[in-house]
Each structure stands twice: as C-alpha cells, then as structure tokens.
Amino acid sequence: MPQLDTSSWFITILSMILTLYIIMQLKISKHVYYKNPEHINTKKMEHPTPWQTKWTKIYSPLLLPQQ
C-alpha cells in the first residue's frame, strides 16, 4: 500500500490561509461604513382626546362591594 505524500501539505495549507486572509481583507475594505446618523429632534404629537382632560376609573368586578 503506497504512503500518502504529505510533503506539499504545509505549503498548500499556508497558501490557503494567506488567500483567505487576502480575500477577507478585500471584502472588508470594500464595505461602506456610513457616517453616524445625526440626531433628529422629534416632538411628540399631541392629539386631543376626551380622556386626556379627565380621570377615568376602572373598577374591577372583584373589588366592588358585595350585594
């Protein structure tokens, strides 16, 4: 049974790692980094509703006095 020739494995693995590193560097360098978004001052919109001006009470049926 012939022996597996592993003499070229080191250069193959090394070149593969180098190639992957270069490819990743190229992909990262082409990535577009956007500037920080500027803060937009948004004001809360006020909608007139009838329940804003008065208190409402919600009674739970269990809290009502027993009859």
Phi and psi in degrees as GROMACS dihedral restraints (atoms count N, CA, C in turn):
[ dihedral_restraints ]
;  ai    aj    ak    al  type     phi  dphi    fc
    3     4     5     6     1   -73.8    20    10
    4     5     6     7     1   151.0    20    10
    6     7     8     9     1   -81.5    20    10
    7     8     9    10     1   146.7    20    10
    9    10    11    12     1   -78.9    20    10
   10    11    12    13     1   126.7    20    10
   12    13    14    15     1   -81.6    20    10
   13    14    15    16     1   110.7    20    10
   15    16    17    18     1  -106.7    20    10
   16    17    18    19     1    12.9    20    10
   18    19    20    21     1   -68.3    20    10
   19    20    21    22     1   -27.8    20    10
   21    22    23    24     1   -93.8    20    10
   22    23    24    25     1    -1.6    20    10
   24    25    26    27     1   -64.9    20    10
   25    26    27    28     1   -39.7    20    10
   27    28    29    30     1   -60.8    20    10
   28    29    30    31     1   -49.2    20    10
   30    31    32    33     1   -69.0    20    10
   31    32    33    34     1   -31.6    20    10
   33    34    35    36     1   -67.0    20    10
   34    35    36    37     1   -47.4    20    10
   36    37    38    39     1   -66.8    20    10
   37    38    39    40     1   -41.0    20    10
   39    40    41    42     1   -63.6    20    10
   40    41    42    43     1   -42.7    20    10
   42    43    44    45     1   -68.5    20    10
   43    44    45    46     1   -34.0    20    10
   45    46    47    48     1   -65.5    20    10
   46    47    48    49     1   -44.3    20    10
   48    49    50    51     1   -64.4    20    10
   49    50    51    52     1   -42.5    20    10
   51    52    53    54     1   -62.9    20    10
   52    53    54    55     1   -42.5    20    10
   54    55    56    57     1   -64.0    20    10
   55    56    57    58     1   -44.0    20    10
   57    58    59    60     1   -63.4    20    10
   58    59    60    61     1   -39.1    20    10
   60    61    62    63     1   -63.1    20    10
   61    62    63    64     1   -44.8    20    10
   63    64    65    66     1   -64.6    20    10
   64    65    66    67     1   -42.6    20    10
   66    67    68    69     1   -62.4    20    10
   67    68    69    70     1   -43.1    20    10
   69    70    71    72     1   -65.7    20    10
   70    71    72    73     1   -38.6    20    10
   72    73    74    75     1   -64.1    20    10
   73    74    75    76     1   -39.4    20    10
   75    76    77    78     1   -67.2    20    10
   76    77    78    79     1   -40.0    20    10
   78    79    80    81     1   -65.4    20    10
   79    80    81    82     1   -41.1    20    10
   81    82    83    84     1   -68.8    20    10
   82    83    84    85     1   -37.8    20    10
   84    85    86    87     1   -69.6    20    10
   85    86    87    88     1   -24.3    20    10
   87    88    89    90     1   -88.6    20    10
   88    89    90    91     1    -5.2    20    10
   90    91    92    93     1   -70.7    20    10
   91    92    93    94     1   136.3    20    10
   93    94    95    96     1   -93.1    20    10
   94    95    96    97     1   118.8    20    10
   96    97    98    99     1   -96.4    20    10
   97    98    99   100     1   120.8    20    10
   99   100   101   102     1   -80.4    20    10
  100   101   102   103     1   153.0    20    10
  102   103   104   105     1   -69.2    20    10
  103   104   105   106     1   162.7    20    10
  105   106   107   108     1   -64.4    20    10
  106   107   108   109     1   132.1    20    10
  108   109   110   111     1   -66.9    20    10
  109   110   111   112     1   139.1    20    10
  111   112   113   114     1   -75.6    20    10
  112   113   114   115     1   146.1    20    10
  114   115   116   117     1   -72.5    20    10
  115   116   117   118     1   125.7    20    10
  117   118   119   120     1  -102.8    20    10
  118   119   120   121     1   123.7    20    10
  120   121   122   123     1   -80.4    20    10
  121   122   123   124     1   106.9    20    10
  123   124   125   126     1  -104.6    20    10
  124   125   126   127     1   132.7    20    10
  126   127   128   129     1   -98.7    20    10
  127   128   129   130     1   143.7    20    10
  129   130   131   132     1   -70.4    20    10
  130   131   132   133     1   130.7    20    10
  132   133   134   135     1   -81.6    20    10
  133   134   135   136     1   132.6    20    10
  135   136   137   138     1   -97.1    20    10
  136   137   138   139     1   123.9    20    10
  138   139   140   141     1  -112.3    20    10
  139   140   141   142     1   124.3    20    10
  141   142   143   144     1   -71.1    20    10
  142   143   144   145     1   119.4    20    10
  144   145   146   147     1  -128.4    20    10
  145   146   147   148     1   148.4    20    10
  147   148   149   150     1   -64.7    20    10
  148   149   150   151     1   -24.9    20    10
  150   151   152   153     1   -89.2    20    10
  151   152   153   154     1     1.0    20    10
  153   154   155   156     1   -78.6    20    10
  154   155   156   157     1   -28.7    20    10
  156   157   158   159     1   -89.1    20    10
  157   158   159   160     1   -12.3    20    10
  159   160   161   162     1  -135.5    20    10
  160   161   162   163     1   156.1    20    10
  162   163   164   165     1   -80.6    20    10
  163   164   165   166     1   144.3    20    10
  165   166   167   168     1  -118.2    20    10
  166   167   168   169     1   144.8    20    10
  168   169   170   171     1  -114.9    20    10
  169   170   171   172     1   134.0    20    10
  171   172   173   174     1  -116.4    20    10
  172   173   174   175     1   119.8    20    10
  174   175   176   177     1  -100.6    20    10
  175   176   177   178     1   131.3    20    10
  177   178   179   180     1   -80.0    20    10
  178   179   180   181     1   138.8    20    10
  180   181   182   183     1   -59.0    20    10
  181   182   183   184     1   -27.8    20    10
  183   184   185   186     1   -75.5    20    10
  184   185   186   187     1   -20.2    20    10
  186   187   188   189     1   -91.6    20    10
  187   188   189   190     1    -9.6    20    10
  189   190   191   192     1   -69.5    20    10
  190   191   192   193     1   149.7    20    10
  192   193   194   195     1   -64.0    20    10
  193   194   195   196     1   146.2    20    10
  195   196   197   198     1   -72.4    20    10
  196   197   198   199     1   142.3    20    10
